[in-house]
């Protein structure tokens, strides 16, 4: 049996650290998978190995590094929340791609160079001009749709699988066993995971993957060299009922792995936008984005609006800083924003909250797949998010006629109320209830509205869950 590793609260809040690092070091995306550092961890139980690694401290170290970097500008939203963008660097979207002559003139005018391009989106770097000066220069050109800083984002049936009975508290918490009696998903409903990639050789993904993409080196090999993406993908659709490892939410759905984040947990809004567009153009019905930042990005929102226009359901993590500061892409109206709960049904102590929260899902000590064929337990809204992406895949499998707006309405409507009656800042419309959502999908009408009442069985259910996982 492969190793099963438990990580402390916080999960892996994936860092979109600037395209310049990735483009200067493209070999990072092909680095061999890294094993967890066990020098500072303690074994908890046997025969499976459990490690507790605090990724929140790692996230704070990354923030400190960005705050002190001579290549990065820091935006202070308030005393606690910050965002970052690359110095002397901008992302530009043209109304039409510039001609070679126009491109040469612009590069000479900014005393810089073109770092990357994707369609009509470009990243430019100047040797002498600040980001504000670059934005002012490009926004004066009639062919420019927008220019903005290159932002850096901080991510966020009873099966016989061996780890399910003892560790996967998250599945009964959203009533998955009853849901699997209604639908186990369909192979032709594809769920894209835009993240660090997926462990392509992991036994839980054999026969479960469709063709993906690595936007960092423009290849068709999105191999995970970090672990975060593999963990997220396993929650959604690990091979189930195979007497090994864990159970995924969507038994029959397949995963489209999109690698937009490098081995060091760094990427950019430009790369994630490219991943969203690639997924939408290659048949994804659902996109999972366990990533986020506190500053909106036009290039990212543009890609999201494009995917939404192609009838894709998008789900994003709300963030792990226990703040009400809106996080993007979760706060965009085209995206379902997911907060995290613990095994008692309470808001996770790290989970973000606020006016942009749609629903809540399990996000503490969530077992799933990990790199090099292993298993791990991580915490974070990054882990809550794929529960809802998997639910969206099941809904679209059961009723393919539903459009993305109707799927989003059903997910919001099919919840257990939590916190204050009705919608609230901590749980949104409530904790997702998968079988209820599938029942609504099967009998859907245009009048579906979010629930605002507490079901009488809620307390009984959580009492039963506490007996199952004491």
Secondary structure as GFF3:
##gff-version 3
##sequence-region A 1 470
A	DSSP	beta_strand	4	6	.	.	.	ID=ss1
A	DSSP	beta_strand	15	16	.	.	.	ID=ss2
A	DSSP	alpha_helix	19	24	.	.	.	ID=ss3
A	DSSP	three_ten_helix	26	30	.	.	.	ID=ss4
A	DSSP	alpha_helix	55	68	.	.	.	ID=ss5
A	DSSP	beta_strand	72	76	.	.	.	ID=ss6
A	DSSP	beta_strand	82	94	.	.	.	ID=ss7
A	DSSP	alpha_helix	100	110	.	.	.	ID=ss8
A	DSSP	beta_strand	112	118	.	.	.	ID=ss9
A	DSSP	beta_strand	121	126	.	.	.	ID=ss10
A	DSSP	alpha_helix	131	139	.	.	.	ID=ss11
A	DSSP	beta_strand	144	154	.	.	.	ID=ss12
A	DSSP	alpha_helix	164	167	.	.	.	ID=ss13
A	DSSP	alpha_helix	169	173	.	.	.	ID=ss14
A	DSSP	alpha_helix	176	180	.	.	.	ID=ss15
A	DSSP	beta_strand	190	195	.	.	.	ID=ss16
A	DSSP	three_ten_helix	203	205	.	.	.	ID=ss17
A	DSSP	beta_strand	209	214	.	.	.	ID=ss18
A	DSSP	alpha_helix	228	237	.	.	.	ID=ss19
A	DSSP	beta_strand	254	259	.	.	.	ID=ss20
A	DSSP	alpha_helix	269	281	.	.	.	ID=ss21
A	DSSP	beta_strand	284	289	.	.	.	ID=ss22
A	DSSP	alpha_helix	298	309	.	.	.	ID=ss23
A	DSSP	beta_strand	313	317	.	.	.	ID=ss24
A	DSSP	beta_strand	335	341	.	.	.	ID=ss25
A	DSSP	beta_strand	359	362	.	.	.	ID=ss26
A	DSSP	beta_strand	366	369	.	.	.	ID=ss27
A	DSSP	beta_strand	375	378	.	.	.	ID=ss28
A	DSSP	alpha_helix	381	398	.	.	.	ID=ss29
A	DSSP	alpha_helix	404	413	.	.	.	ID=ss30
A	DSSP	beta_strand	415	416	.	.	.	ID=ss31
A	DSSP	beta_strand	431	432	.	.	.	ID=ss32
A	DSSP	alpha_helix	434	442	.	.	.	ID=ss33
A	DSSP	alpha_helix	458	468	.	.	.	ID=ss34
###
